[in-house]
């Protein structure tokens, strides 16, 4: 799941100065976390050990990373970290892993772990965790699961995210509708909020523009994408419930039209302009939508439950890992631990980037507790699940499931044919990609 870069706020910039001074001391006060550094942390020349931190976030994202790097560098004298922006980062990383020149710390899209950990290019951190008393309970278990392979953990979560339901407060109030909590309530609300002018859709009640959310709907129907023995698991009653629901919204209630949002023109956000009443999206949109103030009064609720009360959302996010080829693994771990296993530093990251940090104790801060827009995501993260860890999952979803779902939405394929073809093509892709090469 790709993460959008957040705009930095003036508040975050002001916070950096005030929080940096306390960073080193805060590590010492948190069960001695961050104090396992020895004199080995300084090179033989007496100069600080220099670490390279690779990431592919440029622009505002790069500035956010550099804020954290600067804070760490000012918190102690033994290690100096430099952020290096890398385009086509994974390709360069794999090349460096076999030919030398590997970075010391790597910004990591967590779902990649099951693909690349078998290649022995990532360094396990279990011993560091145990030695320094870092508790797994301080992180969402699903995010750690996504950073693991077998019984080994390869990094710590930097961010967590999940989809929730955004709604236009003004449009719902005008229609006398409460935010929906179930599929039926969502469908009823969407039908009342939709406005057609002849054959032209003027206001869509609910967006069905992203077929990639099928996994989330399937969870809400009580299903899961893949069986334990590595086969597709959606050509069944749960999969049919999802597509019957989509058919109801698209073809019976007509709350959406395929291509509606793209047809509004470049730079036109349907939700911002009031042409879309409800949609599933993530916390990465909060800063964008907050910019519009009174012109866009919006609320957020957890995703509505499915027919039998099942809840579902997909957890995504990023992490920091140590490459196996890193020359300074101890120091790399000190940087990661300082950032991702300390409440104050994780909070600094949250306020700088406006992301939900992976370190759960930071979520107890008033910054999150006192802002009602964060709460639905906190609730959703409690039941959100990461994508299946099968190495062929992303290929199966992208090359088998998605094209068939698109044909279904375009009324070019029946429900039964859609699920049958997606299963047949998907099972082959899962089998062909069952082993990492």
C-alpha positions as a Markdown table, in Angstrom:
| # | Residue | x | y | z |
|---|---|---|---|---|
| 1 | Unk | 0.0 | 0.0 | 0.0 |
| 2 | Unk | 1.7 | 3.2 | -1.0 |
| 3 | Unk | 1.9 | 6.0 | 1.5 |
| 4 | Unk | 1.4 | 9.6 | 0.5 |
| 5 | Unk | 3.9 | 12.2 | 1.8 |
| 6 | Unk | 2.5 | 14.5 | 4.3 |
| 7 | Unk | 2.8 | 18.3 | 4.4 |
| 8 | Unk | 4.9 | 19.5 | 7.3 |
| 9 | Unk | 3.2 | 21.9 | 9.6 |
| 10 | Unk | 4.6 | 25.0 | 11.3 |
| 11 | Unk | 3.7 | 23.4 | 14.6 |
| 12 | Unk | 5.9 | 20.4 | 13.9 |
| 13 | Unk | 8.8 | 22.7 | 13.0 |
| 14 | Unk | 8.4 | 24.6 | 16.3 |
| 15 | Unk | 8.2 | 21.3 | 18.2 |
| 16 | Unk | 11.6 | 20.1 | 16.8 |
| 17 | Unk | 13.6 | 22.7 | 18.7 |
| 18 | Unk | 11.8 | 22.1 | 22.0 |
| 19 | Unk | 11.9 | 18.3 | 21.8 |
| 20 | Unk | 15.4 | 17.7 | 20.6 |
| 21 | Unk | 16.9 | 18.9 | 23.9 |
| 22 | Unk | 15.1 | 16.1 | 25.7 |
| 23 | Unk | 15.7 | 13.3 | 23.3 |
| 24 | Unk | 18.9 | 11.9 | 24.8 |
| 25 | Unk | 17.6 | 12.1 | 28.3 |
| 26 | Unk | 14.3 | 10.6 | 27.5 |
| 27 | Unk | 16.0 | 7.4 | 26.2 |
| 28 | Unk | 17.8 | 7.1 | 29.6 |
| 29 | Unk | 14.5 | 7.4 | 31.5 |
| 30 | Unk | 12.7 | 4.7 | 29.6 |
| 31 | Unk | 13.9 | 1.5 | 31.3 |
| 32 | Unk | 17.4 | 2.3 | 30.1 |
| 33 | Unk | 16.4 | 2.0 | 26.5 |
| 34 | Unk | 19.0 | 3.6 | 24.3 |
| 35 | Unk | 21.8 | 3.2 | 26.9 |
| 36 | Unk | 23.3 | -0.1 | 25.6 |
| 37 | Unk | 25.9 | 1.8 | 23.5 |
| 38 | Unk | 29.4 | 1.1 | 24.4 |
| 39 | Unk | 32.7 | 2.7 | 23.4 |
| 40 | Unk | 32.4 | 0.6 | 20.2 |
| 41 | Unk | 30.0 | 3.2 | 19.1 |
| 42 | Unk | 32.9 | 5.5 | 18.2 |
| 43 | Unk | 35.4 | 4.6 | 15.5 |
| 44 | Unk | 39.0 | 3.9 | 16.3 |
| 45 | Unk | 39.9 | 7.4 | 15.1 |
| 46 | Unk | 37.7 | 8.8 | 17.8 |
| 47 | Unk | 35.4 | 10.3 | 15.3 |
| 48 | Unk | 31.6 | 9.5 | 15.2 |
| 49 | Unk | 30.5 | 6.4 | 13.3 |
| 50 | Unk | 28.9 | 7.6 | 10.1 |
| 51 | Unk | 25.7 | 5.8 | 9.0 |
| 52 | Unk | 23.8 | 6.0 | 5.7 |
| 53 | Unk | 20.0 | 5.9 | 5.8 |
| 54 | Unk | 18.4 | 5.2 | 2.4 |
| 55 | Unk | 14.9 | 6.1 | 1.6 |
| 56 | Unk | 12.8 | 6.9 | -1.5 |
| 57 | Unk | 10.8 | 9.8 | 0.0 |
| 58 | Unk | 11.7 | 13.1 | -1.5 |
| 59 | Unk | 10.2 | 16.6 | -1.1 |
| 60 | Unk | 8.3 | 17.0 | 2.1 |
| 61 | Unk | 9.0 | 13.3 | 3.0 |
| 62 | Unk | 12.7 | 13.9 | 2.8 |
| 63 | Unk | 12.4 | 17.0 | 5.0 |
| 64 | Unk | 10.5 | 14.9 | 7.6 |
| 65 | Unk | 13.2 | 12.2 | 7.6 |
| 66 | Unk | 15.9 | 14.9 | 7.9 |
| 67 | Unk | 14.2 | 16.4 | 10.9 |
| 68 | Unk | 14.5 | 13.0 | 12.7 |
| 69 | Unk | 18.1 | 12.5 | 11.5 |
| 70 | Unk | 19.0 | 16.0 | 12.8 |
| 71 | Unk | 17.3 | 15.3 | 16.1 |
| 72 | Unk | 19.2 | 12.1 | 16.6 |
| 73 | Unk | 22.5 | 13.6 | 15.6 |
| 74 | Unk | 22.1 | 16.3 | 18.2 |
| 75 | Unk | 21.1 | 13.9 | 20.9 |
| 76 | Unk | 24.5 | 12.2 | 21.1 |
| 77 | Unk | 28.1 | 12.4 | 19.8 |
| 78 | Unk | 29.0 | 8.9 | 18.8 |
| 79 | Unk | 26.9 | 8.4 | 15.7 |
| 80 | Unk | 26.2 | 10.6 | 12.7 |
| 81 | Unk | 23.4 | 9.6 | 10.3 |
| 82 | Unk | 22.9 | 11.0 | 6.8 |
| 83 | Unk | 19.7 | 10.5 | 4.8 |
| 84 | Unk | 20.3 | 9.6 | 1.2 |
| 85 | Unk | 17.4 | 9.9 | -1.3 |
| 86 | Unk | 17.4 | 6.9 | -3.6 |
| 87 | Unk | 15.3 | 6.6 | -6.8 |
| 88 | Unk | 14.6 | 2.9 | -7.7 |
| 89 | Unk | 15.7 | 2.1 | -4.2 |
| 90 | Unk | 15.0 | -1.6 | -4.1 |
| 91 | Unk | 16.9 | -2.3 | -7.3 |
| 92 | Unk | 19.9 | -0.4 | -6.0 |
| 93 | Unk | 19.7 | -2.0 | -2.6 |
| 94 | Unk | 19.7 | -5.6 | -4.1 |
| 95 | Unk | 22.7 | -4.7 | -6.2 |
| 96 | Unk | 24.5 | -3.2 | -3.2 |
| 97 | Unk | 23.6 | -6.3 | -1.1 |
| 98 | Unk | 25.6 | -8.5 | -3.4 |
| 99 | Unk | 28.4 | -6.1 | -4.5 |
| 100 | Unk | 29.1 | -4.1 | -1.4 |
| 101 | Unk | 28.0 | -0.5 | -0.6 |
| 102 | Unk | 24.9 | -1.5 | 1.3 |
| 103 | Unk | 23.3 | 1.3 | 3.4 |
| 104 | Unk | 23.2 | 1.0 | 7.2 |
| 105 | Unk | 19.5 | 1.6 | 7.6 |
| 106 | Unk | 16.8 | 1.2 | 5.0 |
| 107 | Unk | 13.3 | 2.7 | 4.8 |
| 108 | Unk | 11.1 | -0.3 | 4.2 |
| 109 | Unk | 7.6 | -1.0 | 2.8 |
| 110 | Unk | 6.7 | -3.8 | 5.2 |
| 111 | Unk | 4.9 | -6.1 | 2.8 |
| 112 | Unk | 8.2 | -6.6 | 1.0 |
| 113 | Unk | 9.6 | -8.6 | 3.9 |
| 114 | Unk | 8.3 | -12.0 | 2.8 |
| 115 | Unk | 9.8 | -11.4 | -0.6 |
| 116 | Unk | 13.3 | -10.3 | 0.4 |
| 117 | Unk | 14.0 | -11.8 | 3.8 |
| 118 | Unk | 14.5 | -15.3 | 2.1 |
| 119 | Unk | 17.3 | -13.7 | 0.0 |
| 120 | Unk | 19.3 | -13.0 | 3.3 |
| 121 | Unk | 19.6 | -9.3 | 2.6 |
| 122 | Unk | 18.0 | -8.2 | 5.9 |
| 123 | Unk | 19.5 | -8.6 | 9.4 |
| 124 | Unk | 17.3 | -10.0 | 12.2 |
| 125 | Unk | 16.9 | -7.8 | 15.3 |
| 126 | Unk | 15.5 | -10.3 | 17.8 |
| 127 | Unk | 18.7 | -10.4 | 19.9 |
| 128 | Unk | 18.8 | -6.6 | 20.0 |
| 129 | Unk | 15.2 | -6.5 | 21.1 |
| 130 | Unk | 15.7 | -9.0 | 23.9 |
| 131 | Unk | 19.0 | -7.5 | 25.1 |
| 132 | Unk | 17.6 | -4.0 | 25.3 |
| 133 | Unk | 14.2 | -4.9 | 26.8 |
| 134 | Unk | 12.1 | -3.7 | 23.8 |
| 135 | Unk | 8.6 | -5.1 | 24.2 |
| 136 | Unk | 6.7 | -6.5 | 21.3 |
| 137 | Unk | 3.5 | -5.4 | 23.1 |
| 138 | Unk | 4.4 | -1.8 | 22.4 |
| 139 | Unk | 3.7 | -2.4 | 18.7 |
| 140 | Unk | 0.7 | -3.7 | 16.7 |
| 141 | Unk | 1.3 | -7.4 | 16.4 |
| 142 | Unk | 0.1 | -7.3 | 12.8 |
| 143 | Unk | 2.8 | -4.8 | 11.9 |
| 144 | Unk | 5.4 | -7.0 | 13.5 |
| 145 | Unk | 4.0 | -10.0 | 11.6 |
| 146 | Unk | 4.5 | -8.1 | 8.4 |
| 147 | Unk | 8.2 | -7.5 | 9.3 |
| 148 | Unk | 8.8 | -11.1 | 10.2 |
| 149 | Unk | 9.6 | -14.4 | 8.4 |
| 150 | Unk | 9.4 | -17.6 | 10.3 |
| 151 | Unk | 10.5 | -16.9 | 13.9 |
| 152 | Unk | 12.8 | -13.9 | 12.9 |
| 153 | Unk | 11.9 | -10.2 | 13.2 |
| 154 | Unk | 13.7 | -7.9 | 10.7 |
| 155 | Unk | 12.7 | -4.4 | 11.7 |
| 156 | Unk | 10.4 | -2.1 | 13.7 |
| 157 | Unk | 7.3 | -0.3 | 12.3 |
| 158 | Unk | 7.7 | 3.3 | 11.5 |
| 159 | Unk | 4.1 | 4.0 | 10.6 |
| 160 | Unk | 0.7 | 2.2 | 10.7 |
| 161 | Unk | -2.4 | 3.0 | 8.7 |
| 162 | Unk | -5.7 | 1.5 | 7.7 |
| 163 | Unk | -8.8 | 2.6 | 5.7 |
| 164 | Unk | -11.7 | 4.2 | 7.5 |
| 165 | Unk | -14.9 | 5.8 | 6.2 |
| 166 | Unk | -14.7 | 9.6 | 5.5 |
| 167 | Unk | -18.0 | 11.4 | 5.1 |
| 168 | Unk | -19.1 | 14.9 | 4.3 |
| 169 | Unk | -20.9 | 16.2 | 7.4 |
| 170 | Unk | -22.9 | 18.8 | 5.5 |
| 171 | Unk | -24.3 | 16.4 | 3.0 |
| 172 | Unk | -25.3 | 13.8 | 5.6 |
| 173 | Unk | -26.8 | 16.5 | 7.9 |
| 174 | Unk | -28.9 | 17.9 | 5.0 |
| 175 | Unk | -30.2 | 14.3 | 4.3 |
| 176 | Unk | -30.8 | 13.6 | 8.0 |
| 177 | Unk | -28.4 | 10.7 | 7.9 |
| 178 | Unk | -26.2 | 9.3 | 10.7 |
| 179 | Unk | -22.8 | 7.9 | 9.7 |
| 180 | Unk | -23.3 | 4.2 | 8.8 |
| 181 | Unk | -22.2 | 1.3 | 10.9 |
| 182 | Unk | -23.2 | -1.6 | 8.7 |
| 183 | Unk | -23.2 | -2.5 | 5.0 |
| 184 | Unk | -27.0 | -2.0 | 4.8 |
| 185 | Unk | -26.8 | 1.4 | 6.5 |
| 186 | Unk | -24.0 | 2.4 | 4.1 |
| 187 | Unk | -26.0 | 1.4 | 1.1 |
| 188 | Unk | -29.1 | 3.1 | 2.3 |
| 189 | Unk | -27.2 | 6.3 | 3.1 |
| 190 | Unk | -25.3 | 6.2 | -0.2 |
| 191 | Unk | -28.6 | 5.9 | -2.2 |
| 192 | Unk | -30.1 | 8.9 | -0.4 |
| 193 | Unk | -27.0 | 11.0 | -0.9 |
| 194 | Unk | -26.6 | 10.3 | -4.6 |
| 195 | Unk | -27.8 | 13.0 | -7.1 |
| 196 | Unk | -28.3 | 12.4 | -10.8 |
| 197 | Unk | -29.3 | 14.9 | -13.5 |
| 198 | Unk | -30.6 | 12.7 | -16.2 |
| 199 | Unk | -27.7 | 10.5 | -17.2 |
| 200 | Unk | -25.2 | 12.7 | -15.5 |
| 201 | Unk | -24.0 | 11.8 | -12.0 |
| 202 | Unk | -23.6 | 15.1 | -10.1 |
| 203 | Unk | -23.0 | 13.7 | -6.5 |
| 204 | Unk | -21.9 | 10.2 | -5.9 |
| 205 | Unk | -23.2 | 8.8 | -2.6 |
| 206 | Unk | -20.2 | 6.5 | -2.1 |
| 207 | Unk | -17.0 | 5.7 | -4.0 |
| 208 | Unk | -16.4 | 2.3 | -5.6 |
| 209 | Unk | -13.4 | 3.5 | -7.5 |
| 210 | Unk | -10.8 | 1.3 | -5.9 |
| 211 | Unk | -11.2 | -2.4 | -6.6 |
| 212 | Unk | -8.0 | -2.9 | -4.5 |
| 213 | Unk | -10.2 | -2.7 | -1.4 |
| 214 | Unk | -11.7 | -6.1 | -2.2 |
| 215 | Unk | -9.6 | -7.6 | 0.6 |
| 216 | Unk | -11.2 | -5.3 | 3.1 |
| 217 | Unk | -14.7 | -6.1 | 2.0 |
| 218 | Unk | -13.9 | -9.8 | 2.1 |
| 219 | Unk | -12.8 | -9.5 | 5.7 |
| 220 | Unk | -16.1 | -7.7 | 6.5 |
| 221 | Unk | -17.9 | -10.6 | 4.8 |
| 222 | Unk | -16.1 | -13.0 | 7.2 |
| 223 | Unk | -13.6 | -14.2 | 4.6 |
| 224 | Unk | -9.9 | -14.1 | 4.0 |
| 225 | Unk | -7.9 | -13.9 | 0.8 |
| 226 | Unk | -5.7 | -17.0 | 0.9 |
| 227 | Unk | -6.0 | -20.4 | 2.6 |
| 228 | Unk | -3.3 | -21.7 | 4.9 |
| 229 | Unk | -2.0 | -24.0 | 2.2 |
| 230 | Unk | -1.4 | -21.0 | -0.2 |
| 231 | Unk | -4.5 | -21.0 | -2.5 |
| 232 | Unk | -7.0 | -18.3 | -3.2 |
| 233 | Unk | -10.0 | -18.2 | -0.9 |
| 234 | Unk | -12.5 | -15.8 | -2.5 |
| 235 | Unk | -14.5 | -17.9 | -5.0 |
| 236 | Unk | -16.9 | -18.8 | -2.3 |
| 237 | Unk | -20.0 | -17.4 | -0.5 |
| 238 | Unk | -18.0 | -14.6 | 1.1 |
| 239 | Unk | -16.6 | -13.5 | -2.2 |
| 240 | Unk | -20.1 | -13.6 | -3.7 |
| 241 | Unk | -21.4 | -11.5 | -0.9 |
| 242 | Unk | -18.9 | -8.8 | -1.7 |
| 243 | Unk | -19.7 | -8.7 | -5.4 |
| 244 | Unk | -23.4 | -8.8 | -4.8 |
| 245 | Unk | -23.0 | -5.8 | -2.5 |
| 246 | Unk | -21.0 | -4.0 | -5.2 |
| 247 | Unk | -23.6 | -4.9 | -7.8 |
| 248 | Unk | -26.3 | -3.4 | -5.5 |
| 249 | Unk | -24.4 | -0.2 | -5.1 |
| 250 | Unk | -23.4 | 0.2 | -8.7 |
| 251 | Unk | -26.2 | -1.3 | -10.8 |
| 252 | Unk | -29.3 | -1.2 | -8.6 |
| 253 | Unk | -28.9 | 1.8 | -6.3 |
| 254 | Unk | -26.6 | 3.5 | -8.8 |
| 255 | Unk | -24.7 | 5.4 | -6.1 |
| 256 | Unk | -21.5 | 5.5 | -8.2 |
| 257 | Unk | -20.4 | 5.4 | -11.8 |
| 258 | Unk | -17.1 | 3.8 | -12.9 |
| 259 | Unk | -14.6 | 6.5 | -13.8 |
| 260 | Unk | -16.6 | 9.2 | -12.1 |
| 261 | Unk | -13.7 | 10.7 | -10.1 |
| 262 | Unk | -11.3 | 10.5 | -13.0 |
| 263 | Unk | -13.8 | 12.3 | -15.2 |
| 264 | Unk | -13.9 | 15.4 | -13.1 |
| 265 | Unk | -10.6 | 16.7 | -14.5 |
| 266 | Unk | -7.1 | 17.0 | -13.2 |
| 267 | Unk | -6.7 | 18.4 | -9.8 |
| 268 | Unk | -10.4 | 17.9 | -8.9 |
| 269 | Unk | -10.9 | 16.0 | -5.7 |
| 270 | Unk | -14.5 | 14.8 | -5.7 |
| 271 | Unk | -14.7 | 14.7 | -1.9 |
| 272 | Unk | -13.3 | 18.2 | -1.5 |
| 273 | Unk | -15.7 | 19.7 | -4.0 |
| 274 | Unk | -18.7 | 18.0 | -2.5 |
| 275 | Unk | -19.3 | 15.7 | -5.5 |
| 276 | Unk | -18.6 | 12.6 | -3.3 |
| 277 | Unk | -20.4 | 12.1 | 0.0 |
| 278 | Unk | -18.5 | 9.1 | 1.4 |
| 279 | Unk | -15.3 | 7.2 | 0.7 |
| 280 | Unk | -12.8 | 4.8 | 2.2 |
| 281 | Unk | -9.4 | 6.3 | 2.6 |
| 282 | Unk | -6.5 | 6.5 | 5.1 |
| 283 | Unk | -5.0 | 8.9 | 7.6 |
| 284 | Unk | -2.6 | 10.2 | 4.9 |
| 285 | Unk | -5.5 | 12.3 | 3.7 |
| 286 | Unk | -6.1 | 14.1 | 7.0 |
| 287 | Unk | -3.7 | 17.0 | 6.4 |
| 288 | Unk | -5.0 | 17.5 | 2.8 |
| 289 | Unk | -8.6 | 17.7 | 3.9 |
| 290 | Unk | -7.9 | 19.8 | 7.0 |
| 291 | Unk | -6.5 | 22.5 | 4.7 |
| 292 | Unk | -10.0 | 23.2 | 3.3 |
| 293 | Unk | -11.4 | 24.1 | 6.7 |
| 294 | Unk | -15.0 | 25.3 | 6.6 |
| 295 | Unk | -15.2 | 24.5 | 2.9 |
| 296 | Unk | -15.0 | 20.8 | 3.8 |
| 297 | Unk | -16.5 | 19.7 | 7.1 |
| 298 | Unk | -15.8 | 16.0 | 7.3 |
| 299 | Unk | -16.0 | 13.2 | 9.8 |
| 300 | Unk | -14.5 | 9.7 | 10.0 |
| 301 | Unk | -15.9 | 6.4 | 11.4 |
| 302 | Unk | -14.4 | 2.9 | 11.3 |
| 303 | Unk | -15.4 | 0.8 | 8.3 |
| 304 | Unk | -19.0 | -0.5 | 8.5 |
| 305 | Unk | -19.4 | -4.1 | 9.6 |
| 306 | Unk | -20.5 | -6.8 | 7.1 |
| 307 | Unk | -23.7 | -8.9 | 7.0 |
| 308 | Unk | -22.8 | -11.0 | 10.0 |
| 309 | Unk | -21.2 | -8.2 | 12.0 |
| 310 | Unk | -17.6 | -8.9 | 10.9 |
| 311 | Unk | -15.2 | -6.0 | 10.9 |
| 312 | Unk | -12.4 | -5.6 | 8.5 |
| 313 | Unk | -9.7 | -3.2 | 7.2 |
| 314 | Unk | -6.2 | -3.7 | 5.8 |
| 315 | Unk | -3.2 | -2.5 | 7.8 |
| 316 | Unk | -0.4 | -1.0 | 5.9 |
| 317 | Unk | 2.6 | 1.1 | 6.6 |
| 318 | Unk | 6.4 | 1.3 | 6.7 |
| 319 | Unk | 9.3 | 0.3 | 8.8 |
| 320 | Unk | 13.1 | 0.7 | 9.3 |
| 321 | Unk | 15.3 | -2.3 | 8.7 |
| 322 | Unk | 19.1 | -3.1 | 8.9 |
| 323 | Unk | 20.5 | -4.6 | 5.8 |
| 324 | Unk | 22.6 | -7.7 | 6.2 |
| 325 | Unk | 25.4 | -5.9 | 4.4 |
| 326 | Unk | 25.4 | -2.9 | 6.8 |
| 327 | Unk | 28.9 | -2.3 | 8.2 |
| 328 | Unk | 27.7 | -0.8 | 11.5 |
| 329 | Unk | 24.8 | -2.9 | 12.6 |
| 330 | Unk | 25.0 | -2.0 | 16.3 |
| 331 | Unk | 24.9 | 1.7 | 15.6 |
| 332 | Unk | 22.1 | 1.2 | 13.0 |
| 333 | Unk | 20.1 | -0.5 | 15.8 |
| 334 | Unk | 20.8 | 2.5 | 18.1 |
| 335 | Unk | 19.3 | 4.9 | 15.6 |
| 336 | Unk | 16.3 | 2.7 | 14.9 |
| 337 | Unk | 15.7 | 2.1 | 18.6 |
| 338 | Unk | 16.0 | 5.9 | 19.4 |
| 339 | Unk | 13.4 | 6.6 | 16.8 |
| 340 | Unk | 11.0 | 3.7 | 17.0 |
| 341 | Unk | 11.2 | 2.6 | 20.7 |
| 342 | Unk | 11.0 | 5.8 | 22.5 |
| 343 | Unk | 7.7 | 7.7 | 23.2 |
| 344 | Unk | 9.0 | 11.2 | 22.8 |
| 345 | Unk | 10.9 | 10.5 | 19.6 |
| 346 | Unk | 8.0 | 8.6 | 18.0 |
| 347 | Unk | 5.8 | 11.5 | 18.9 |
| 348 | Unk | 8.2 | 13.9 | 17.3 |
| 349 | Unk | 8.0 | 11.8 | 14.2 |
| 350 | Unk | 4.2 | 11.8 | 14.4 |
| 351 | Unk | 3.9 | 15.6 | 14.7 |
| 352 | Unk | 6.5 | 16.2 | 12.0 |
| 353 | Unk | 5.0 | 13.8 | 9.4 |
| 354 | Unk | 1.3 | 13.6 | 10.6 |
| 355 | Unk | 1.6 | 9.8 | 10.4 |
| 356 | Unk | 0.4 | 7.4 | 13.0 |
| 357 | Unk | 3.6 | 6.1 | 14.5 |
| 358 | Unk | 4.3 | 2.4 | 14.9 |
| 359 | Unk | 5.1 | 2.8 | 18.6 |
| 360 | Unk | 1.8 | 2.4 | 20.5 |
| 361 | Unk | 2.8 | 4.3 | 23.7 |
| 362 | Unk | 3.1 | 7.5 | 21.6 |
| 363 | Unk | -0.6 | 7.2 | 20.8 |
| 364 | Unk | -1.5 | 7.9 | 24.5 |
| 365 | Unk | -0.4 | 11.5 | 24.0 |
| 366 | Unk | -3.1 | 14.3 | 23.9 |
| 367 | Unk | -2.0 | 15.0 | 20.3 |
| 368 | Unk | -3.9 | 11.8 | 19.4 |
| 369 | Unk | -6.2 | 11.4 | 22.4 |
| 370 | Unk | -7.7 | 14.9 | 22.1 |
| 371 | Unk | -8.2 | 14.9 | 18.3 |
| 372 | Unk | -11.4 | 13.1 | 17.3 |
| 373 | Unk | -10.2 | 12.6 | 13.8 |
| 374 | Unk | -7.5 | 10.2 | 14.9 |
| 375 | Unk | -9.8 | 8.1 | 17.1 |
| 376 | Unk | -11.6 | 6.1 | 14.3 |
| 377 | Unk | -8.2 | 5.0 | 13.0 |
| 378 | Unk | -7.2 | 3.9 | 16.4 |
| 379 | Unk | -10.3 | 1.8 | 16.6 |
| 380 | Unk | -9.8 | 0.4 | 13.1 |
| 381 | Unk | -6.2 | -0.5 | 13.8 |
| 382 | Unk | -7.3 | -2.8 | 16.6 |
| 383 | Unk | -8.9 | -5.2 | 14.1 |
| 384 | Unk | -7.1 | -4.4 | 10.8 |
| 385 | Unk | -5.1 | -7.2 | 9.3 |
| 386 | Unk | -2.0 | -7.0 | 7.1 |
| 387 | Unk | -2.0 | -8.5 | 3.6 |
| 388 | Unk | -1.2 | -12.2 | 3.3 |
| 389 | Unk | 2.6 | -12.9 | 3.5 |
| 390 | Unk | 2.6 | -15.4 | 0.6 |
| 391 | Unk | 5.4 | -14.2 | -1.7 |
| 392 | Unk | 3.1 | -14.4 | -4.7 |
| 393 | Unk | 0.3 | -12.4 | -3.2 |
| 394 | Unk | 0.9 | -9.1 | -4.8 |
| 395 | Unk | 1.3 | -10.7 | -8.2 |
| 396 | Unk | -1.9 | -12.6 | -7.7 |
| 397 | Unk | -3.8 | -9.6 | -6.7 |
| 398 | Unk | -2.4 | -7.3 | -9.4 |
| 399 | Unk | -2.5 | -9.7 | -12.3 |
| 400 | Unk | -5.4 | -12.0 | -11.6 |
| 401 | Unk | -7.9 | -10.5 | -9.2 |
| 402 | Unk | -7.8 | -6.8 | -10.1 |
| 403 | Unk | -8.4 | -7.2 | -13.9 |
| 404 | Unk | -11.3 | -9.5 | -13.3 |
| 405 | Unk | -12.9 | -7.2 | -10.7 |
| 406 | Unk | -12.6 | -4.3 | -13.2 |
| 407 | Unk | -14.4 | -6.3 | -15.8 |
| 408 | Unk | -17.1 | -7.1 | -13.3 |
| 409 | Unk | -17.5 | -3.4 | -12.4 |
| 410 | Unk | -17.7 | -2.6 | -16.1 |
| 411 | Unk | -20.6 | -5.1 | -16.5 |
| 412 | Unk | -18.5 | -7.2 | -18.8 |
| 413 | Unk | -18.4 | -10.2 | -16.6 |
| 414 | Unk | -20.8 | -12.0 | -14.2 |
| 415 | Unk | -20.1 | -12.5 | -10.5 |
| 416 | Unk | -19.6 | -16.3 | -11.0 |
| 417 | Unk | -17.2 | -15.9 | -14.0 |
| 418 | Unk | -15.3 | -13.1 | -12.2 |
| 419 | Unk | -14.6 | -15.2 | -9.1 |
| 420 | Unk | -13.9 | -18.4 | -11.1 |
| 421 | Unk | -11.4 | -16.8 | -13.5 |
| 422 | Unk | -9.7 | -14.9 | -10.7 |
| 423 | Unk | -9.4 | -18.1 | -8.7 |
| 424 | Unk | -8.0 | -20.1 | -11.7 |
| 425 | Unk | -5.5 | -17.4 | -12.7 |
| 426 | Unk | -4.7 | -16.5 | -9.1 |
| 427 | Unk | -4.0 | -20.1 | -8.0 |
| 428 | Unk | -1.5 | -20.5 | -10.9 |
| 429 | Unk | 0.3 | -17.3 | -10.0 |
| 430 | Unk | 0.5 | -18.2 | -6.3 |
| 431 | Unk | 1.9 | -21.6 | -7.2 |
| 432 | Unk | 4.4 | -20.2 | -9.7 |
| 433 | Unk | 5.6 | -17.6 | -7.1 |
| 434 | Unk | 5.4 | -19.8 | -4.0 |
| 435 | Unk | 9.2 | -19.7 | -3.7 |
| 436 | Unk | 11.4 | -16.6 | -3.7 |
| 437 | Unk | 14.1 | -16.8 | -6.4 |
